Structure formats: C-alpha cells, structure tokens
Amino acid sequence: MGVQGLLKFVKSATRRIHLSDFAGAILAIDASSWLYKGMFAALDSDDPDAFLSHPLKMIALLQTHGVRPLLVFDGGVLPIKAQNNRQRQEERARYRNRAEQLRRAGKVTEAKKELRRAVGVSPLMARRLIDELIQLRVDFIVAPYEADAQLAFLVDHGHAIAAVTEDSDLLGYRCARVVYKLAHDTAEADYVEFDDLRDAENERGKHLFDGEWAGEWEAWRAGLFTDMCVLAGTDYLPSMRGVGVGIAHASMRDHRAFDVAVRHLAAKKRHASEGTEFFVETAPIARLVFEHQHVYDPGTGAVVPLRPLSKEAEGLDRTSLT
C-alpha cells in the first residue's frame, strides 16, 4: 500500500543495486511484505504452511550474499488506522464470498482472481514465521505498532544499513535508505536514499524538491515531504477526493505550511466532498503519527517516539500517536 504514485513520482532518484552491495551489513525487512507474497504464491497449495516458502527463500538469498536479515513485524493496531483496517476486512470478506460463489458456479479462474484480492496477513501467519526464525537463529523485532516506523528508526539510528519493503510509506517516514522490489532470481532491487531526493526531477528536468526558494530542500527534509505524503493519502488517512501526489506536491511547494495547504485544498470546490471535513480534522494527527509514532529502541530496550515529541505533539492525548 502506501502513498499512491509516490515511487513513480521520485523515480529519477532511484537506482538499481545488487544485494552484494550490502555484504557484511544488516538489512531490516518488512516481514509482512514477504508474507503477502508468500500467501499469493501459496493460493493453489493444500499445505497450510506453504506461505512460508517465500520469506524463507528470501532469507536464504540475503544470507547467500553475506547480508544479515533483521525481520520486523507489525505489532498493535494504531487507533487512527482502525477504520481503514475495518474497511479492508470488509472488502476481503466480500472478495472471499464472491470467490466461493464463482467456485460453486464452476468458474475456477474467476474465483482465483477474487481470492487473490482477499489475501491478508494474519497474526497466526506472523507467529509461524517467527517460529521458523527462532529455529534458524534469524533476528526479528515485533514493533510496538507499525513496522514502517520501526524500520525507519532502525535505519536512521544505525541498527540496519537499509530497510527492505514494498510500501512507499517508508519514504513518508523519511527513512534514510530503502530497498524496493528485491528480486529473488537476480538479487537486484530498486534503491532510494532519502537525501538523493534533493536531485529528483520531473519529466521536464526540473528539480522537485530544490531550487524554488532558498533553503527549499532543508524544508522538505525537515518535514514538508511527510506533509506532502499525508496530503496525497496514506494507509492512515485517504486523501481528499482528487488530490494525488502531484497536487499535494504543488500545494506544499506553494504554501510551505501543512495547515495552510490543507485549508487551501479543502476550500477548492472541485475537492469538496463528504470526507473533506474528516480529512481536515484528522490530517494533523496522521502527520504526527508519521513523526512521533512509538517504536522499540534496541539500544536501550525502551519504547520511544520515532522522533522527539514536538510542542504540537505534546498537546495531544498520547493515544493519538499510538
């Protein structure tokens, strides 16, 4: 999931790498992304543990190239994400029911398509993979809440060289180094260093995050980039109707302040919708979740905010951030 269209938007700052580039280092892995792929691969299998094949195969791939995997699992559900999770569960239930109806009607191919859309990672699946990791002596962490925030913390604080995921939200967390689309057959992947976004360009060769005004990149790096992601829509909060990453980027570049950009977009008639008021009220909380979500610090053994709490965050009920 993540921010729709974000990886394509910053594609000019992406480069290809090989796993051997990280030999001797630790890569922090979004365990759910590998479990999802494992579920898709196991849809036609009668083996209840078939979904483990993909993550175990990927772990072996990293080890073959001298890379130490550190798997990170999602923990508790964030209150801000509860509505989104309910909607996903309802959608998956509809897809499963439709798949069963199609199967009974003898439409096997159509049924499989619907079943693929119903795939979700359960706590039991995560538990089974953890059992395997213990046997293999592979390190893992169960995050207090979202794995994305935990991955960003591990990389930014030197516990891992980069994070491996399929979720563009990690850039929203301003994670320093992210590996996407790691291929088992070639051991190659797309790689983004957050600081390289300073040189990202649009199709006309114009810099997206630098050069418009003095100190622009520093502003994006300090938080405007996260603000853009929240405006464009994330797993925590869908965007206002008609607002994608392009419009969110232009709005943040024009207004340079999150609250001003939100009010400006909400006031536009063409973006007015039933959910606009909800977005305006919830967007500041989503923004603070990206900045200050609670994570586990392996260095101290404590649960800490991803970044030190701002004055804005201090004024909120702590349950808004967890």
C-alpha positions, 0 to 999 in steps of 0.5 A: 500500500502506501502513498499512491504514485509516490515511487513513480513520482521520485523515480529519477532518484532511484537506482538499481543495486545488487544485494552484494552491495550490502555484504557484511551489513544488516538489512531490516525487512518488512516481514509482512511484505514477504508474507503477502507474497508468500500467501499469493504464491501459496493460493493453489497449495493444500499445505497450510504452511506453504506461505512460508516458502517465500520469506524463507527463500528470501532469507536464504538469498540475503544470507547467500550474499553475506547480508544479515536479515533483521525481520520486523513485524507489525505489532498493535493496531494504531487507533487512527488506522482502525477504520481503514483496517475495518474497511479492508476486512470488509472488502476481503470478506466480500472478495472471499464470498464472491470467490466461493460463489464463482467456485460453486458456479464452476468458474475456477479462474474467476474465483482465483482472481477474487481470492487473490484480492482477499489475501491478508496477513494474519497474526497466526501467519506472523507467529509461524514465521517467527517460529521458523526464525527462532529455529534458524537463529534469524533476528526479528523485532515485533514493533510496538505498532507499525513496522514502517516506523520501526524500520525507519528508526532502525535505519536512521539510528544505525541498527540496519544499513537499509530497510527492505519493503514494498510500501512507499510509506517508508519514504513518508517516514523519511527513512534514510535508505530503502530497498524496493522490489528485491528480486529473488532470481537476480538479487537486484532491487530498486534503491532510494536514499532519502537525501538523493531526493534533493536531485529528483526531477520531473519529466521536464528536468526540473528539480522537485524538491530544490531550487524554488526558494532558498533553503527549499530542500532543508524544508522538505527534509525537515518535514514538508515531504511527510506533509506532502505524503499525508496530503496525497493519502496514506494507509492512515488517512485517504486523501481528499477526493482528487488530490494525488501526489502531484497536487499535494506536491504543488500545494506544499511547494506553494504554501510551505505550511501543512495547515495552510495547504490543507485549508487551501485544498479543502476550500477548492470546490472541485475537492469538496466532498463528504470526507473533506471535513474528516480529512481536515480534522484528522490530517494533523494527527496522521502527520504526527503519527508519521513523526512521533509514532512509538517504536522499540529502541534496541539500544536501550530496550525502551519504547520511544517516539520515532522522533522527539515529541514536538510542542504540537505533539505534546498537546495531544492525548498520547493515544493519538500517536499510538 
